[in-house]
Amino acid sequence: MTTTKSPRKRKFPTRAQPTRATASATRAVPAVNPAVPTAVAAQTNGEVGAALHVQLEPGLEIKDAEGVHRLLSAALVEQRAIAVDVGRVQAVDTAGAQLLLAFQSEASRRGVTIEFRGESAPLIHALAVLGLRDKFSFAVPHG
């Protein structure tokens, strides 16, 4: 004689239970995206402790924020002066401006000197519209 099991009635909790996060090493590392801004991290004059040079790409908008944040955070790890070239920046939104402000604040907290270089009319305009223009100082272009 075979007995069949009757389906159990499952009771669902009324409160949402926290789920455990499971992550493998392959999922924890984001994939490389060619659209993500890149940096040129090089010593400016060959001396140890010279400033790092970070080149921002044309997009400084919310869609670019993760890549730019990763780029700027990596530069801060070096614990030395950073020259950020904003000359290529053509599109800026509030998220991009906020990211630069937070980067500058974190650098100051860590005692890292930041110098913004290059001319970007869209960036200057966005900072002015947002009332943040006086929070940034840009190096006067040479030549």
C-alpha positions as CSV (number, residue, x, y, z in Angstrom):
1,M,0.0,0.0,0.0
2,T,1.4,3.4,-1.0
3,T,0.5,6.5,0.7
4,T,0.6,9.8,-0.9
5,K,1.7,12.9,1.0
6,S,-0.8,15.6,1.2
7,P,0.6,19.0,0.3
8,R,1.5,21.1,3.3
9,K,0.0,24.4,3.7
10,R,2.8,26.9,4.0
11,K,2.3,29.8,6.2
12,F,4.0,33.0,5.0
13,P,5.2,35.4,7.6
14,T,3.4,38.7,7.8
15,R,6.7,40.5,8.2
16,A,9.4,40.6,5.5
17,Q,12.3,38.5,6.6
18,P,15.8,39.8,5.7
19,T,17.4,37.8,3.0
20,R,21.0,36.7,3.2
21,A,23.3,38.1,0.6
22,T,25.4,35.6,-1.2
23,A,28.1,36.8,-3.4
24,S,30.8,35.0,-5.2
25,A,34.1,36.6,-6.2
26,T,33.0,36.8,-9.8
27,R,29.8,38.7,-9.0
28,A,31.5,41.1,-6.6
29,V,33.7,42.6,-9.3
30,P,31.9,44.7,-11.8
31,A,32.5,44.0,-15.4
32,V,34.7,46.4,-17.4
33,N,32.7,48.8,-19.4
34,P,34.4,50.6,-22.3
35,A,32.1,53.6,-21.7
36,V,33.4,54.1,-18.2
37,P,35.8,57.1,-17.8
38,T,39.5,56.3,-17.7
39,A,42.3,57.9,-15.9
40,V,45.9,58.5,-16.8
41,A,47.6,58.0,-13.5
42,A,51.2,59.1,-14.0
43,Q,53.8,61.1,-12.1
44,T,53.9,64.6,-13.5
45,N,57.7,65.0,-13.4
46,G,59.1,61.6,-12.5
47,E,59.5,62.4,-8.9
48,V,58.2,60.1,-6.2
49,G,55.2,61.8,-4.6
50,A,54.4,63.9,-7.6
51,A,50.8,64.6,-8.4
52,L,48.6,62.0,-10.1
53,H,46.9,63.2,-13.3
54,V,43.3,62.1,-13.7
55,Q,41.6,62.9,-17.1
56,L,37.8,63.0,-17.0
57,E,35.9,62.0,-20.1
58,P,33.1,64.0,-21.8
59,G,30.3,62.6,-19.6
60,L,29.8,63.7,-16.0
61,E,26.2,62.7,-15.6
62,I,24.3,60.3,-13.4
63,K,24.8,57.5,-16.0
64,D,28.6,58.0,-15.6
65,A,28.7,58.5,-11.8
66,E,29.6,54.9,-10.9
67,G,32.6,54.9,-13.2
68,V,33.8,58.4,-12.3
69,H,33.4,57.6,-8.6
70,R,35.5,54.5,-9.0
71,L,38.1,56.5,-10.9
72,L,38.4,59.3,-8.4
73,S,38.3,56.9,-5.4
74,A,41.2,54.9,-6.9
75,A,43.2,58.1,-7.2
76,L,42.6,59.0,-3.5
77,V,44.1,55.7,-2.4
78,E,47.6,57.0,-3.5
79,Q,47.5,59.6,-0.7
80,R,49.2,62.3,-2.9
81,A,48.2,65.4,-4.8
82,I,45.8,64.9,-7.7
83,A,45.4,67.0,-10.8
84,V,42.0,66.5,-12.3
85,D,41.7,67.6,-15.9
86,V,38.1,68.6,-16.7
87,G,38.9,70.0,-20.1
88,R,37.0,67.2,-22.0
89,V,33.8,67.4,-19.9
90,Q,30.9,68.3,-22.2
91,A,27.8,67.1,-20.3
92,V,27.2,67.7,-16.6
93,D,24.2,67.2,-14.4
94,T,23.6,67.6,-10.7
95,A,24.9,64.1,-9.9
96,G,28.2,64.9,-11.6
97,A,28.6,68.2,-9.8
98,Q,27.7,66.5,-6.5
99,L,30.3,63.8,-7.2
100,L,33.1,66.3,-7.7
101,L,32.1,68.2,-4.5
102,A,32.1,64.9,-2.5
103,F,35.4,64.0,-4.0
104,Q,36.9,67.3,-3.1
105,S,35.5,67.0,0.4
106,E,36.9,63.5,0.9
107,A,40.3,64.6,-0.4
108,S,40.4,67.5,2.0
109,R,39.5,65.1,4.9
110,R,42.4,62.9,3.9
111,G,44.8,65.8,3.5
112,V,45.1,65.2,-0.3
113,T,45.5,68.3,-2.4
114,I,43.2,68.6,-5.5
115,E,43.7,70.8,-8.4
116,F,41.1,71.1,-11.2
117,R,42.7,71.9,-14.5
118,G,41.3,72.6,-18.0
119,E,38.4,74.6,-19.3
120,S,34.9,73.2,-19.5
121,A,32.2,75.8,-20.2
122,P,29.5,73.2,-19.5
123,L,31.0,72.3,-16.1
124,I,31.5,76.0,-15.1
125,H,27.9,76.7,-16.2
126,A,26.4,73.8,-14.2
127,L,28.4,74.7,-11.1
128,A,27.2,78.4,-11.4
129,V,23.6,77.4,-11.9
130,L,23.8,75.1,-8.8
131,G,25.4,77.8,-6.7
132,L,28.6,75.7,-6.4
133,R,31.0,77.7,-8.5
134,D,32.8,79.3,-5.5
135,K,33.3,75.8,-4.0
136,F,35.8,74.9,-6.7
137,S,39.0,76.6,-7.8
138,F,40.3,75.9,-11.3
139,A,44.0,76.3,-12.3
140,V,44.6,79.0,-14.9
141,P,45.5,77.3,-18.1
142,H,49.1,77.8,-19.2
143,G,50.0,78.7,-22.8
